[in-house]
Amino acid sequence: IHLLMKKITLIMFALIVGTTYAQTEGTAAVNAAIVSPITISNGTALNFGTINGTPTGGDVTVSFNGNRTFSNPDMQITSATAITAAAFSITAADAYIYSISIPDITLSETGGQTMDVTFAHNRNGVARRTGDGTGQILNVGGTLTVNDAQTAGSYAGTVTVTVAYE
């Protein structure tokens, strides 16, 4: 019996050791693709031009194609400066979709008076925001809210346009 126990123990030990060292391996490919970084050039100015200050104020809109309109026709006068939409150049990798973010801003003048601006652009929809590897023009217009009896002066601000791959 003692000899039989030694044989059984040896057989079990061999099975355990054999199981411990039995291995299988699997493999998988590892890949990566790098696309060119998305870029945007500093733009030309969005200029609302010269506006007649009125007791009732109103909105002045410059569309992304550079046309100016007024919600209050009494505000409209010939501008001493050219009316322009802002223009940027976006370069994104071919066939990659990108997003555009343009936060509202406030224009200020030296006396502390302000006016708010909201923005619109010409690259709405996925087809218009898909890179082609070359510079794509982003035109930005906006709506300026002129307050009632807005203080006369020169108002300025800076808009930051952010683009990113989706």
Secondary structure per residue as TSV (DSSP state, phi and psi in degrees):
chain	resnum	aa	ss	phi	psi
A	1	I	-	360.0	-38.5
A	2	H	H	-62.4	-42.0
A	3	L	H	-66.1	-39.1
A	4	L	H	-64.8	-39.5
A	5	M	H	-64.6	-39.2
A	6	K	H	-63.9	-40.6
A	7	K	H	-65.7	-43.1
A	8	I	H	-65.0	-42.6
A	9	T	H	-61.8	-43.7
A	10	L	H	-63.0	-42.3
A	11	I	H	-64.7	-44.5
A	12	M	H	-64.9	-41.8
A	13	F	H	-60.7	-42.2
A	14	A	H	-63.5	-40.6
A	15	L	H	-65.6	-43.7
A	16	I	H	-64.2	-48.3
A	17	V	H	-61.4	-42.6
A	18	G	H	-63.0	-39.1
A	19	T	H	-68.9	-39.2
A	20	T	H	-62.9	-38.6
A	21	Y	H	-92.1	-4.4
A	22	A	-	-77.0	124.1
A	23	Q	-	-134.3	151.0
A	24	T	-	-128.6	155.3
A	25	E	-	-128.5	146.1
A	26	G	-	-121.0	154.1
A	27	T	-	-129.8	157.3
A	28	A	-	-146.5	144.4
A	29	A	-	-73.5	148.2
A	30	V	-	-122.6	124.3
A	31	N	-	-131.2	158.6
A	32	A	-	-151.6	147.5
A	33	A	-	-130.1	132.6
A	34	I	-	-108.0	128.7
A	35	V	-	-105.6	160.1
A	36	S	-	-65.0	146.4
A	37	P	-	-66.0	146.2
A	38	I	-	-74.7	140.3
A	39	T	E	-133.0	155.8
A	40	I	E	-138.3	133.6
A	41	S	-	-86.6	153.7
A	42	N	-	-59.6	141.2
A	43	G	-	-95.7	171.7
A	44	T	-	-80.3	164.8
A	45	A	-	-74.3	145.4
A	46	L	-	-90.4	117.5
A	47	N	B	-121.5	116.6
A	48	F	-	-79.7	-12.0
A	49	G	-	78.4	-163.4
A	50	T	-	-86.2	133.7
A	51	I	-	-129.3	137.1
A	52	N	-	-77.1	120.4
A	53	G	-	-72.7	129.1
A	54	T	-	-125.7	161.8
A	55	P	S	-62.0	-26.4
A	56	T	S	-102.9	-10.6
A	57	G	-	62.8	-162.3
A	58	G	E	151.7	-173.0
A	59	D	E	-104.3	141.6
A	60	V	E	-118.8	126.1
A	61	T	E	-118.1	131.4
A	62	V	E	-111.6	115.2
A	63	S	-	-70.8	167.0
A	64	F	T	-69.0	-6.8
A	65	N	T	-100.0	5.9
A	66	G	S	93.1	6.1
A	67	N	-	-84.7	136.4
A	68	R	E	-107.0	134.7
A	69	T	E	-133.9	158.8
A	70	F	E	-126.1	137.9
A	71	S	S	-77.9	-24.6
A	72	N	S	-118.4	104.6
A	73	P	G	-60.4	-20.1
A	74	D	G	-66.9	-17.4
A	75	M	G	-81.2	-16.9
A	76	Q	-	-78.6	122.9
A	77	I	-	-140.1	165.8
A	78	T	-	-66.4	131.1
A	79	S	-	-82.1	140.9
A	80	A	S	-76.5	-15.6
A	81	T	S	-126.3	159.4
A	82	A	-	-67.1	138.2
A	83	I	-	-84.1	126.0
A	84	T	B	-142.8	145.4
A	85	A	-	-85.4	154.5
A	86	A	E	-75.0	150.1
A	87	A	E	-135.0	132.0
A	88	F	E	-126.1	165.0
A	89	S	E	-121.9	123.4
A	90	I	E	-108.4	130.9
A	91	T	E	-119.4	118.5
A	92	A	-	-129.5	152.4
A	93	A	-	-58.1	147.2
A	94	D	T	-55.9	127.4
A	95	A	T	76.2	6.4
A	96	Y	-	-98.1	133.2
A	97	I	B	-85.4	141.9
A	98	Y	E	-129.8	159.7
A	99	S	E	-107.6	157.5
A	100	I	E	-127.5	128.8
A	101	S	E	-123.8	126.2
A	102	I	-	-133.6	100.1
A	103	P	-	-74.1	151.5
A	104	D	-	-62.3	152.7
A	105	I	E	-134.1	171.9
A	106	T	E	-121.3	127.9
A	107	L	E	-86.2	146.4
A	108	S	E	-129.9	155.8
A	109	E	-	-121.0	167.8
A	110	T	T	-59.2	-26.5
A	111	G	T	-82.0	-1.0
A	112	G	S	95.0	-0.6
A	113	Q	-	-73.1	152.9
A	114	T	E	-135.7	162.1
A	115	M	E	-145.8	142.3
A	116	D	E	-92.8	148.0
A	117	V	E	-130.3	133.4
A	118	T	E	-113.5	157.0
A	119	F	E	-123.4	155.7
A	120	A	E	-140.0	153.0
A	121	H	E	-138.6	170.7
A	122	N	S	-95.3	8.5
A	123	R	-	-112.2	46.3
A	124	N	-	-80.1	147.3
A	125	G	S	87.0	147.2
A	126	V	G	-59.6	-41.3
A	127	A	G	-60.8	-32.7
A	128	R	G	-83.9	-9.1
A	129	R	G	-119.0	34.5
A	130	T	B	-111.9	123.7
A	131	G	-	-65.5	154.5
A	132	D	-	-129.7	10.6
A	133	G	S	84.6	-5.5
A	134	T	S	-121.8	170.6
A	135	G	E	-67.4	127.8
A	136	Q	E	-113.0	133.2
A	137	I	E	-79.1	128.7
A	138	L	E	-109.0	113.7
A	139	N	E	-98.6	132.3
A	140	V	E	-123.0	123.3
A	141	G	E	-112.1	-177.2
A	142	G	E	-166.0	171.8
A	143	T	E	-119.7	123.0
A	144	L	E	-99.6	125.5
A	145	T	E	-96.0	110.3
A	146	V	E	-92.3	123.2
A	147	N	-	-72.8	161.8
A	148	D	T	-57.8	133.1
A	149	A	T	50.3	45.2
A	150	Q	-	-57.2	134.9
A	151	T	-	-62.8	134.1
A	152	A	-	-65.2	143.2
A	153	G	S	157.7	178.0
A	154	S	-	-98.1	124.4
A	155	Y	-	-109.5	140.5
A	156	A	B	-146.4	158.9
A	157	G	-	-167.6	178.5
A	158	T	-	-132.3	133.3
A	159	V	-	-104.5	142.3
A	160	T	-	-113.4	120.4
A	161	V	-	-101.3	127.0
A	162	T	E	-114.0	131.7
A	163	V	E	-120.9	146.2
A	164	A	E	-154.0	149.3
A	165	Y	E	-66.5	142.7
A	166	E	-	-86.8	360.0
